[in-house]
């Protein structure tokens, strides 16, 4: 968990300067997958795995980035920032700095230390946590303040334009704007959101399939292209449809045969997922946990069968949870093709649920999974 004192000591020892320290959480998405870039709805929760960033000014015009996780340091010249990413961990914090420079801010020299415990490649948005922690640290050094939604946009731009991953806004948004004990029903069209409180008797059990996930990977990008292909077909008939957010199941019935079979299936997932996400928020707000669980099960089926973004291991993790005592709902969370499942579980059963699911998965798949009982945490903030 977040060790403020440890980050401060390592920054002091390495850079001989007192750091200002910021934290930005990872996230788990309860429902609403691959809907954000279609200007639809998502319902993520910030979790208590996070990145810490410590920053202090330098007078030599250098930008020194240090990652405690990688045990590695990279130095750049503040006056001559790279134009391109280099497929290195430093692309994520550097991308934020470069994007701030592209937004017209003069960037001074500084030292930045990063440490995080968001499991990497597990679909819990470790990249967004690094970006948002860096953005808060650097904007504070510049004595400027970006409101949460704009901070999220800045970080998404860094990832889209500098890192080269075509992600939507969900991960950066929830990391910047999460609210303790709540999920956010986020409208990715105008970034307005409604809080959906997580009842105290519901635990978030995150089960890592240990199959690595990446947004920078080809499958994420090709799914997004298929979603856009389907949207373009509908827009030929209904020009007011700019994103699948504006489309209906009826549109697919009418014009689906003009799409490739894959584009049709991907679009069916996105259009129905938007409906499910709004319904799931209402169910959570009205404490209808049975309906919430039903919607999560339907969402997993759609993600696995229509969007084809699951994998054998994630399908097994969801199936193996079904008859365990206390389960409310289970589905694969995040960008897909591996990573974690989210299980909403009655709190009194959470510990035995986690143990039983881990044992079943190990027997069935032959891999010991990591299972975490997480808390819905607040969004990014300054710690000191
Ligand atoms: C990744 C992306 C998000 C979103 C999800 C899928 O986490 O970064 O923008 O598209 O996948 O819902």
Boltz pocket constraint, residues with backbone or C-beta under 6 A from the ligand:
constraints:
  - pocket:
      binder: B
      contacts: [[A, 32], [A, 33], [A, 34], [A, 35], [A, 36], [A, 37], [A, 123], [A, 167], [A, 168], [A, 169], [A, 170], [A, 171], [A, 215], [A, 334], [A, 335], [A, 336]]
      max_distance: 6.0
